[in-house]
């Protein structure tokens, strides 16, 4: 079954753009807090993700998911309901995070 993004209003599917990646919703058993935050960020009503629930890289600052709680990419933040000034701030936060990570 081809991957498709579960975000409301997103039409991204696997096999399209070469720069597009897909991430599974974090497992309840391994990452319960991150999973809860992802589900809240996705904002789907009465939705419980399953093993076929994927989120595309367009929803992450920097285009990649992170397990680092300090990273802006720990939780998906870019959605159709995210206003432009917020998106610009998220990009600035990502750049600052990357600079700090290089210094470590």
GUROSE-95713 format. One record per atom (N, C-alpha, C): residue in one letter; x, y, z; residue number from 1. Coordinates in nm, 3 decimals. Atoms other than C-alpha are relative to their C-alpha. Example, Ala and Ser with C-alpha at 12.3 -4.5 7.8 and 13.67 -1.06 7.14 Angstrom:
2
[rec A; [0.089; -0.119; 0.000]; 1]
[rec A; [1.230; -0.450; 0.780]; 1]
[rec A; [0.090; 0.120; 0.000]; 1]
[rec S; [-0.082; -0.119; -0.006]; 2]
[rec S; [1.367; -0.106; 0.714]; 2]
[rec S; [-0.077; 0.109; 0.073]; 2]
// end
This chain:
104
[rec X; [0.084; -0.117; 0.000]; 1]
[rec X; [0.000; 0.000; 0.000]; 1]
[rec X; [0.089; 0.124; 0.000]; 1]
[rec X; [-0.082; -0.121; 0.004]; 2]
[rec X; [0.150; 0.338; -0.098]; 2]
[rec X; [-0.025; 0.089; 0.122]; 2]
[rec X; [0.012; -0.090; -0.114]; 3]
[rec X; [0.217; 0.587; 0.178]; 3]
[rec X; [-0.074; 0.127; -0.041]; 3]
[rec X; [0.065; -0.129; 0.020]; 4]
[rec X; [-0.003; 0.892; 0.208]; 4]
[rec X; [-0.002; 0.073; 0.133]; 4]
[rec X; [-0.008; -0.080; -0.120]; 5]
[rec X; [0.013; 1.176; 0.455]; 5]
[rec X; [-0.137; 0.007; 0.068]; 5]
[rec X; [0.125; 0.001; -0.076]; 6]
[rec X; [-0.250; 1.167; 0.731]; 6]
[rec X; [-0.042; 0.139; 0.049]; 6]
[rec X; [0.035; -0.135; -0.044]; 7]
[rec X; [-0.248; 1.545; 0.793]; 7]
[rec X; [-0.123; 0.051; -0.077]; 7]
[rec X; [0.120; -0.056; 0.061]; 8]
[rec X; [-0.578; 1.718; 0.726]; 8]
[rec X; [0.040; 0.098; -0.110]; 8]
[rec X; [-0.026; -0.090; 0.111]; 9]
[rec X; [-0.567; 1.887; 0.386]; 9]
[rec X; [0.126; -0.028; -0.079]; 9]
[rec X; [-0.125; 0.032; 0.071]; 10]
[rec X; [-0.233; 1.733; 0.280]; 10]
[rec X; [-0.029; -0.109; -0.103]; 10]
[rec X; [0.024; 0.097; 0.107]; 11]
[rec X; [-0.239; 1.548; -0.051]; 11]
[rec X; [0.127; -0.073; -0.042]; 11]
[rec X; [-0.126; 0.065; 0.035]; 12]
[rec X; [0.120; 1.420; -0.049]; 12]
[rec X; [-0.012; -0.152; 0.008]; 12]
[rec X; [0.001; 0.146; 0.010]; 13]
[rec X; [0.164; 1.058; -0.151]; 13]
[rec X; [0.141; -0.047; -0.032]; 13]
[rec X; [-0.129; 0.059; 0.033]; 14]
[rec X; [0.464; 0.829; -0.179]; 14]
[rec X; [0.015; -0.019; -0.149]; 14]
[rec X; [-0.025; 0.019; 0.142]; 15]
[rec X; [0.627; 0.796; -0.517]; 15]
[rec X; [-0.008; 0.128; -0.081]; 15]
[rec X; [0.009; -0.128; 0.070]; 16]
[rec X; [0.583; 1.163; -0.602]; 16]
[rec X; [0.133; 0.073; 0.000]; 16]
[rec X; [-0.121; -0.081; -0.008]; 17]
[rec X; [0.850; 1.415; -0.511]; 17]
[rec X; [0.116; -0.080; 0.059]; 17]
[rec X; [-0.117; 0.075; -0.049]; 18]
[rec X; [1.201; 1.280; -0.458]; 18]
[rec X; [0.049; 0.053; 0.135]; 18]
[rec X; [-0.045; -0.057; -0.127]; 19]
[rec X; [1.262; 1.515; -0.162]; 19]
[rec X; [-0.098; -0.026; 0.115]; 19]
[rec X; [0.104; 0.024; -0.100]; 20]
[rec X; [0.952; 1.396; 0.026]; 20]
[rec X; [0.027; -0.131; 0.075]; 20]
[rec X; [-0.017; 0.120; -0.084]; 21]
[rec X; [0.992; 1.153; 0.317]; 21]
[rec X; [-0.125; -0.018; 0.086]; 21]
[rec X; [0.115; 0.031; -0.084]; 22]
[rec X; [0.732; 0.982; 0.534]; 22]
[rec X; [0.046; -0.060; 0.132]; 22]
[rec X; [-0.034; 0.048; -0.134]; 23]
[rec X; [0.742; 0.911; 0.909]; 23]
[rec X; [-0.124; -0.061; 0.064]; 23]
[rec X; [0.110; 0.063; -0.074]; 24]
[rec X; [0.528; 0.673; 1.110]; 24]
[rec X; [-0.028; 0.080; 0.126]; 24]
[rec X; [0.036; -0.060; -0.128]; 25]
[rec X; [0.340; 0.809; 1.408]; 25]
[rec X; [0.077; -0.078; 0.108]; 25]
[rec X; [-0.078; 0.073; -0.101]; 26]
[rec X; [0.560; 0.725; 1.712]; 26]
[rec X; [-0.084; -0.106; 0.074]; 26]
[rec X; [0.068; 0.112; -0.067]; 27]
[rec X; [0.473; 0.397; 1.886]; 27]
[rec X; [-0.035; 0.035; 0.144]; 27]
[rec X; [0.046; -0.023; -0.137]; 28]
[rec X; [0.274; 0.415; 2.209]; 28]
[rec X; [0.094; -0.065; 0.101]; 28]
[rec X; [-0.084; 0.075; -0.094]; 29]
[rec X; [0.501; 0.157; 2.370]; 29]
[rec X; [0.139; 0.061; 0.019]; 29]
[rec X; [-0.136; -0.054; -0.009]; 30]
[rec X; [0.830; 0.336; 2.295]; 30]
[rec X; [0.005; 0.150; 0.024]; 30]
[rec X; [-0.004; -0.146; -0.006]; 31]
[rec X; [0.746; 0.707; 2.267]; 31]
[rec X; [-0.138; 0.057; 0.032]; 31]
[rec X; [0.138; -0.042; -0.028]; 32]
[rec X; [0.413; 0.773; 2.443]; 32]
[rec X; [-0.021; 0.152; 0.001]; 32]
[rec X; [0.017; -0.145; -0.006]; 33]
[rec X; [0.469; 1.145; 2.505]; 33]
[rec X; [0.013; 0.064; -0.138]; 33]
[rec X; [-0.016; -0.054; 0.136]; 34]
[rec X; [0.595; 1.219; 2.156]; 34]
[rec X; [-0.122; -0.037; -0.085]; 34]
[rec X; [0.120; 0.041; 0.074]; 35]
[rec X; [0.301; 1.021; 2.012]; 35]
[rec X; [-0.118; 0.090; 0.034]; 35]
[rec X; [0.110; -0.087; -0.043]; 36]
[rec X; [0.054; 1.223; 2.218]; 36]
[rec X; [0.013; 0.139; -0.062]; 36]
[rec X; [-0.023; -0.133; 0.057]; 37]
[rec X; [0.211; 1.548; 2.097]; 37]
[rec X; [-0.023; 0.002; -0.151]; 37]
[rec X; [0.024; 0.007; 0.144]; 38]
[rec X; [0.205; 1.439; 1.733]; 38]
[rec X; [-0.149; -0.003; -0.030]; 38]
[rec X; [0.144; 0.012; 0.024]; 39]
[rec X; [-0.161; 1.340; 1.751]; 39]
[rec X; [-0.070; 0.134; 0.026]; 39]
[rec X; [0.057; -0.131; -0.030]; 40]
[rec X; [-0.248; 1.674; 1.914]; 40]
[rec X; [0.032; 0.100; -0.111]; 40]
[rec X; [-0.041; -0.093; 0.105]; 41]
[rec X; [-0.053; 1.864; 1.645]; 41]
[rec X; [-0.074; -0.026; -0.131]; 41]
[rec X; [0.068; 0.036; 0.126]; 42]
[rec X; [-0.224; 1.677; 1.360]; 42]
[rec X; [-0.145; 0.051; -0.001]; 42]
[rec X; [0.135; -0.058; -0.016]; 43]
[rec X; [-0.566; 1.794; 1.492]; 43]
[rec X; [-0.109; -0.071; -0.081]; 43]
[rec X; [0.111; 0.073; 0.064]; 44]
[rec X; [-0.785; 1.519; 1.347]; 44]
[rec X; [-0.101; -0.037; 0.107]; 44]
[rec X; [0.106; 0.025; -0.097]; 45]
[rec X; [-1.118; 1.477; 1.523]; 45]
[rec X; [-0.030; -0.150; 0.007]; 45]
[rec X; [0.034; 0.141; -0.024]; 46]
[rec X; [-1.190; 1.132; 1.677]; 46]
[rec X; [0.086; -0.095; -0.084]; 46]
[rec X; [-0.092; 0.080; 0.082]; 47]
[rec X; [-0.884; 0.981; 1.509]; 47]
[rec X; [0.100; -0.073; 0.087]; 47]
[rec X; [-0.101; 0.081; -0.068]; 48]
[rec X; [-0.665; 0.700; 1.635]; 48]
[rec X; [0.092; -0.054; -0.110]; 48]
[rec X; [-0.089; 0.049; 0.105]; 49]
[rec X; [-0.355; 0.637; 1.421]; 49]
[rec X; [0.025; -0.149; 0.011]; 49]
[rec X; [-0.033; 0.142; 0.003]; 50]
[rec X; [-0.271; 0.284; 1.315]; 50]
[rec X; [0.135; -0.018; -0.070]; 50]
[rec X; [-0.130; 0.027; 0.061]; 51]
[rec X; [0.030; 0.116; 1.153]; 51]
[rec X; [0.014; 0.057; -0.141]; 51]
[rec X; [-0.002; -0.060; 0.133]; 52]
[rec X; [-0.063; 0.273; 0.818]; 52]
[rec X; [-0.010; 0.152; 0.004]; 52]
[rec X; [0.007; -0.146; -0.014]; 53]
[rec X; [-0.063; 0.630; 0.953]; 53]
[rec X; [0.139; 0.059; -0.015]; 53]
[rec X; [-0.128; -0.062; 0.032]; 54]
[rec X; [0.221; 0.833; 0.805]; 54]
[rec X; [-0.017; 0.151; -0.006]; 54]
[rec X; [0.000; -0.145; 0.011]; 55]
[rec X; [0.312; 1.200; 0.816]; 55]
[rec X; [0.119; 0.037; -0.088]; 55]
[rec X; [-0.108; -0.034; 0.093]; 56]
[rec X; [0.518; 1.360; 0.540]; 56]
[rec X; [0.092; 0.107; 0.057]; 56]
[rec X; [-0.105; -0.091; -0.046]; 57]
[rec X; [0.831; 1.568; 0.582]; 57]
[rec X; [-0.038; 0.147; -0.014]; 57]
[rec X; [0.044; -0.139; 0.014]; 58]
[rec X; [0.649; 1.887; 0.475]; 58]
[rec X; [-0.050; 0.059; 0.132]; 58]
[rec X; [0.057; -0.047; -0.127]; 59]
[rec X; [0.508; 1.910; 0.830]; 59]
[rec X; [0.104; 0.018; 0.111]; 59]
[rec X; [-0.106; -0.012; -0.099]; 60]
[rec X; [0.845; 1.917; 1.006]; 60]
[rec X; [0.093; 0.115; -0.035]; 60]
[rec X; [-0.098; -0.105; 0.018]; 61]
[rec X; [1.074; 2.212; 1.053]; 61]
[rec X; [0.130; -0.068; -0.043]; 61]
[rec X; [-0.122; 0.062; 0.051]; 62]
[rec X; [1.384; 2.127; 0.851]; 62]
[rec X; [-0.026; -0.122; -0.087]; 62]
[rec X; [0.036; 0.113; 0.086]; 63]
[rec X; [1.197; 1.850; 0.667]; 63]
[rec X; [0.033; -0.137; 0.054]; 63]
[rec X; [-0.035; 0.129; -0.058]; 64]
[rec X; [1.294; 1.574; 0.910]; 64]
[rec X; [-0.054; -0.009; 0.142]; 64]
[rec X; [0.046; 0.025; -0.136]; 65]
[rec X; [1.159; 1.421; 1.230]; 65]
[rec X; [0.121; -0.019; 0.091]; 65]
[rec X; [-0.110; 0.015; -0.096]; 66]
[rec X; [1.371; 1.414; 1.546]; 66]
[rec X; [-0.051; -0.065; 0.128]; 66]
[rec X; [0.032; 0.057; -0.132]; 67]
[rec X; [1.374; 1.212; 1.869]; 67]
[rec X; [0.055; 0.087; 0.112]; 67]
[rec X; [-0.056; -0.094; -0.097]; 68]
[rec X; [1.558; 1.499; 2.043]; 68]
[rec X; [-0.109; 0.096; 0.046]; 68]
[rec X; [0.107; -0.085; -0.051]; 69]
[rec X; [1.306; 1.677; 2.268]; 69]
[rec X; [0.029; 0.148; -0.012]; 69]
[rec X; [-0.035; -0.140; 0.014]; 70]
[rec X; [1.496; 2.003; 2.228]; 70]
[rec X; [-0.010; 0.050; -0.145]; 70]
[rec X; [0.008; -0.036; 0.142]; 71]
[rec X; [1.464; 1.997; 1.849]; 71]
[rec X; [-0.138; 0.053; -0.036]; 71]
[rec X; [0.130; -0.047; 0.049]; 72]
[rec X; [1.190; 2.201; 1.679]; 72]
[rec X; [-0.071; -0.106; -0.084]; 72]
[rec X; [0.058; 0.106; 0.082]; 73]
[rec X; [1.135; 1.887; 1.467]; 73]
[rec X; [-0.045; -0.120; 0.083]; 73]
[rec X; [0.047; 0.109; -0.087]; 74]
[rec X; [1.040; 1.672; 1.770]; 74]
[rec X; [-0.149; -0.026; -0.023]; 74]
[rec X; [0.144; 0.008; 0.026]; 75]
[rec X; [0.674; 1.745; 1.694]; 75]
[rec X; [-0.027; 0.070; -0.133]; 75]
[rec X; [0.033; -0.069; 0.125]; 76]
[rec X; [0.532; 1.826; 1.349]; 76]
[rec X; [-0.072; 0.131; 0.031]; 76]
[rec X; [0.057; -0.131; -0.032]; 77]
[rec X; [0.440; 2.194; 1.340]; 77]
[rec X; [-0.052; 0.078; -0.120]; 77]
[rec X; [0.039; -0.075; 0.119]; 78]
[rec X; [0.373; 2.299; 0.981]; 78]
[rec X; [-0.120; -0.069; -0.065]; 78]
[rec X; [0.125; 0.053; 0.054]; 79]
[rec X; [0.015; 2.243; 0.870]; 79]
[rec X; [-0.074; 0.110; -0.074]; 79]
[rec X; [0.080; -0.101; 0.069]; 80]
[rec X; [-0.246; 2.418; 0.659]; 80]
[rec X; [-0.061; 0.099; 0.098]; 80]
[rec X; [0.056; -0.088; -0.101]; 81]
[rec X; [-0.381; 2.564; 0.984]; 81]
[rec X; [0.106; 0.084; 0.071]; 81]
[rec X; [-0.109; -0.078; -0.060]; 82]
[rec X; [-0.038; 2.713; 1.075]; 82]
[rec X; [0.015; 0.131; -0.078]; 82]
[rec X; [-0.011; -0.129; 0.066]; 83]
[rec X; [-0.017; 3.086; 1.000]; 83]
[rec X; [0.144; 0.028; -0.044]; 83]
[rec X; [-0.132; -0.028; 0.059]; 84]
[rec X; [0.276; 3.223; 0.794]; 84]
[rec X; [0.101; 0.057; 0.099]; 84]
[rec X; [-0.101; -0.049; -0.095]; 85]
[rec X; [0.444; 3.426; 1.075]; 85]
[rec X; [0.052; -0.110; 0.092]; 85]
[rec X; [-0.041; 0.112; -0.085]; 86]
[rec X; [0.452; 3.112; 1.288]; 86]
[rec X; [0.097; -0.088; -0.077]; 86]
[rec X; [-0.088; 0.083; 0.082]; 87]
[rec X; [0.609; 2.915; 1.002]; 87]
[rec X; [0.138; 0.064; -0.012]; 87]
[rec X; [-0.129; -0.068; 0.010]; 88]
[rec X; [0.882; 3.178; 0.961]; 88]
[rec X; [0.077; -0.011; 0.131]; 88]
[rec X; [-0.066; 0.013; -0.130]; 89]
[rec X; [0.956; 3.168; 1.336]; 89]
[rec X; [0.054; -0.142; 0.017]; 89]
[rec X; [-0.044; 0.139; -0.011]; 90]
[rec X; [0.978; 2.788; 1.322]; 90]
[rec X; [0.128; -0.023; -0.080]; 90]
[rec X; [-0.121; 0.013; 0.081]; 91]
[rec X; [1.235; 2.811; 1.043]; 91]
[rec X; [0.119; 0.065; 0.069]; 91]
[rec X; [-0.109; -0.065; -0.074]; 92]
[rec X; [1.443; 3.057; 1.249]; 92]
[rec X; [0.042; -0.087; 0.119]; 92]
[rec X; [-0.030; 0.089; -0.113]; 93]
[rec X; [1.419; 2.822; 1.550]; 93]
[rec X; [0.082; -0.120; -0.047]; 93]
[rec X; [-0.072; 0.116; 0.054]; 94]
[rec X; [1.538; 2.533; 1.332]; 94]
[rec X; [0.145; 0.038; -0.030]; 94]
[rec X; [-0.135; -0.045; 0.033]; 95]
[rec X; [1.839; 2.731; 1.208]; 95]
[rec X; [0.084; 0.016; 0.128]; 95]
[rec X; [-0.070; -0.016; -0.128]; 96]
[rec X; [1.933; 2.820; 1.568]; 96]
[rec X; [0.033; -0.136; 0.061]; 96]
[rec X; [-0.022; 0.135; -0.052]; 97]
[rec X; [1.895; 2.455; 1.674]; 97]
[rec X; [0.117; -0.066; -0.073]; 97]
[rec X; [-0.108; 0.060; 0.078]; 98]
[rec X; [2.124; 2.341; 1.391]; 98]
[rec X; [0.136; 0.062; 0.036]; 98]
[rec X; [-0.125; -0.065; -0.039]; 99]
[rec X; [2.388; 2.599; 1.487]; 99]
[rec X; [0.049; -0.051; 0.135]; 99]
[rec X; [-0.036; 0.053; -0.133]; 100]
[rec X; [2.380; 2.480; 1.851]; 100]
[rec X; [0.050; -0.144; -0.012]; 100]
[rec X; [-0.037; 0.141; 0.015]; 101]
[rec X; [2.403; 2.116; 1.741]; 101]
[rec X; [0.140; -0.014; -0.060]; 101]
[rec X; [-0.133; 0.006; 0.060]; 102]
[rec X; [2.715; 2.186; 1.532]; 102]
[rec X; [0.108; 0.032; 0.101]; 102]
[rec X; [-0.099; -0.039; -0.101]; 103]
[rec X; [2.889; 2.339; 1.834]; 103]
[rec X; [0.025; -0.111; 0.102]; 103]
[rec X; [-0.015; 0.108; -0.100]; 104]
[rec X; [2.840; 2.025; 2.046]; 104]
[rec X; [0.112; -0.092; -0.032]; 104]
// end
